[in-house]
């Protein structure tokens, strides 16, 4: 009975601890609705440097909380969205962007899928246009027919 009560207390404690970490809760006050919408859009567009595939809005890592605070401060200073994105890229690199900019480093990322699709279409066209096989090229020679006849007669 005591083991069961320990299990229940542990289960309740772990569930309450997990729900507390479920999502980040930041309370920022904005001067107007436009700034609030810009904050939400930028926090969804920028990636958390620690998390592999979470944006700043969804991540509950300490660095994401710092970046949300930094984003809020930059918006309060009146910075433009492009200035904020440039600041984040300068500080954390292109990884912080979900949609990286087109540059020499990202040509493969942006144009690689199109090149692969065109290559696949080219291969399909070449295979389809290949000369069809006629019955004459598939026919057995006299020697091959004789060998086949000998093999089937042995049974």
Backbone torsions as a table, in degrees:
resi	resn	phi	psi	omega
1	UNK	NA	-40.9	-179.7
2	UNK	-66.1	-38.0	178.3
3	UNK	-62.7	-39.2	178.3
4	UNK	-64.9	-42.2	179.8
5	UNK	-67.0	-36.4	176.6
6	UNK	-64.5	-41.4	178.6
7	UNK	-62.3	-43.7	-179.0
8	UNK	-65.4	-43.5	178.9
9	UNK	-63.4	-41.7	178.1
10	UNK	-63.4	-42.7	179.4
11	UNK	-62.9	-44.9	179.6
12	UNK	-64.4	-41.5	179.8
13	UNK	-64.5	-42.9	-178.9
14	UNK	-68.2	-37.2	177.6
15	UNK	-66.7	-41.3	179.8
16	UNK	-69.4	-34.7	177.9
17	UNK	-68.3	-38.8	-179.7
18	UNK	-70.3	-36.5	180.0
19	UNK	-71.5	-26.8	177.9
20	UNK	-70.0	-28.0	-179.9
21	UNK	-97.3	7.4	-172.3
22	UNK	-62.6	-44.2	-179.4
23	UNK	-150.9	150.2	-179.0
24	UNK	-72.8	143.0	177.6
25	UNK	-125.0	108.6	176.5
26	UNK	-114.7	135.7	178.0
27	UNK	-114.1	99.9	177.2
28	UNK	-113.8	140.6	176.9
29	UNK	-104.6	128.7	-177.5
30	UNK	-109.2	151.1	179.7
31	UNK	-70.8	-33.7	-179.6
32	UNK	-146.9	170.3	-176.5
33	UNK	-70.9	-31.2	-179.0
34	UNK	-64.5	-42.4	179.1
35	UNK	-65.0	-37.9	178.3
36	UNK	-64.1	-43.1	179.3
37	UNK	-66.4	-39.6	176.1
38	UNK	-61.7	-41.6	178.4
39	UNK	-60.8	-46.9	-179.5
40	UNK	-63.9	-41.6	-179.7
41	UNK	-66.3	-45.2	-179.8
42	UNK	-67.6	-37.7	180.0
43	UNK	-70.0	-22.2	175.1
44	UNK	-87.1	-22.7	-178.6
45	UNK	-85.8	-28.4	-178.2
46	UNK	-92.1	138.7	-177.7
47	UNK	-93.3	145.3	176.2
48	UNK	-70.9	130.3	-179.4
49	UNK	-66.5	-25.8	-178.5
50	UNK	-86.2	-43.4	-177.9
51	UNK	-80.3	146.4	-177.5
52	UNK	-74.1	-44.4	-173.8
53	UNK	-138.0	44.0	176.4
54	UNK	-125.0	142.0	175.8
55	UNK	-84.3	175.5	-177.7
56	UNK	-64.6	-32.0	-178.2
57	UNK	-68.5	-34.3	-175.4
58	UNK	-94.0	-20.3	-175.2
59	UNK	-79.6	141.7	176.0
60	UNK	-115.6	25.6	176.1
61	UNK	-79.0	156.2	-179.6
62	UNK	-60.4	-36.7	-179.8
63	UNK	-67.4	-35.0	177.6
64	UNK	-66.8	-38.7	177.1
65	UNK	-64.0	-40.2	177.0
66	UNK	-64.1	-40.8	-179.7
67	UNK	-69.3	-35.5	175.5
68	UNK	-64.3	-40.7	177.9
69	UNK	-64.5	-42.9	177.6
70	UNK	-63.3	-40.9	177.4
71	UNK	-61.5	-44.0	178.1
72	UNK	-60.8	-44.4	-179.0
73	UNK	-65.2	-40.5	178.9
74	UNK	-65.6	-37.5	176.6
75	UNK	-66.8	-38.1	179.1
76	UNK	-68.3	-26.9	177.2
77	UNK	-77.9	-8.5	178.1
78	UNK	88.4	19.0	179.7
79	UNK	-70.9	148.2	176.7
80	UNK	-78.2	160.6	-179.5
81	UNK	-59.7	-41.3	-179.8
82	UNK	-64.8	-36.5	177.5
83	UNK	-66.4	-38.9	179.8
84	UNK	-67.2	-44.1	179.3
85	UNK	-63.6	-43.1	177.4
86	UNK	-60.3	-41.6	178.0
87	UNK	-60.6	-45.9	-179.4
88	UNK	-66.1	-39.9	179.2
89	UNK	-67.5	-41.6	177.5
90	UNK	-61.2	-36.2	-176.0
91	UNK	-83.1	-39.7	-172.6
92	UNK	-118.6	-3.8	178.3
93	UNK	87.5	177.3	-177.2
94	UNK	-64.5	-19.5	-178.6
95	UNK	-59.6	-26.7	-176.0
96	UNK	-71.6	-12.9	179.6
97	UNK	-97.3	134.0	173.2
98	UNK	-73.7	-32.9	177.0
99	UNK	-114.4	89.2	-177.4
100	UNK	-63.0	154.3	-180.0
101	UNK	-72.5	154.1	176.4
102	UNK	-78.2	117.9	178.8
103	UNK	-149.8	179.6	179.5
104	UNK	-59.1	-32.1	-178.6
105	UNK	-76.8	-22.2	-174.9
106	UNK	-113.2	12.3	178.4
107	UNK	-58.0	-43.7	-179.3
108	UNK	-62.7	-39.9	179.9
109	UNK	-64.2	-42.6	-176.0
110	UNK	-82.5	-40.0	-172.6
111	UNK	-107.1	-10.9	180.0
112	UNK	-58.3	-47.7	179.4
113	UNK	-60.9	-38.8	178.9
114	UNK	-65.8	-40.5	178.4
115	UNK	-64.1	-42.1	179.0
116	UNK	-64.8	-38.7	178.0
117	UNK	-65.7	-44.9	177.8
118	UNK	-62.2	-39.5	176.8
119	UNK	-63.4	-41.7	177.7
120	UNK	-64.0	-41.5	177.4
121	UNK	-63.2	-41.7	178.0
122	UNK	-61.0	-44.5	179.4
123	UNK	-63.3	-42.3	179.0
124	UNK	-62.7	-42.7	179.1
125	UNK	-62.6	-43.4	179.8
126	UNK	-63.1	-42.5	-178.9
127	UNK	-67.4	-41.0	-178.9
128	UNK	-69.0	-36.9	-177.8
129	UNK	-83.4	-2.4	179.6
130	UNK	-58.6	146.0	-177.8
131	UNK	-59.1	126.3	-179.9
132	UNK	-67.4	150.2	-179.1
133	UNK	-83.8	128.1	178.1
134	UNK	-98.1	171.2	-175.9
135	UNK	-68.9	-26.9	-178.4
136	UNK	-67.0	-37.6	-179.8
137	UNK	-75.3	-21.5	178.6
138	UNK	-88.1	-14.8	-176.5
139	UNK	-67.1	145.1	179.2
140	UNK	-81.2	146.4	175.4
141	UNK	-73.9	170.0	-179.0
142	UNK	-61.5	-40.4	179.9
143	UNK	-64.8	-42.3	179.8
144	UNK	-66.6	-37.6	178.1
145	UNK	-65.0	-38.2	178.8
146	UNK	-65.3	-43.5	178.9
147	UNK	-62.9	-40.7	179.1
148	UNK	-64.3	-41.1	179.4
149	UNK	-63.8	-40.9	178.7
150	UNK	-65.6	-39.4	-179.4
151	UNK	-67.9	-40.1	-179.0
152	UNK	-76.7	-24.5	178.4
153	UNK	-78.8	-23.2	-179.2
154	UNK	-65.4	-21.8	-176.1
155	UNK	-76.1	NA	NA
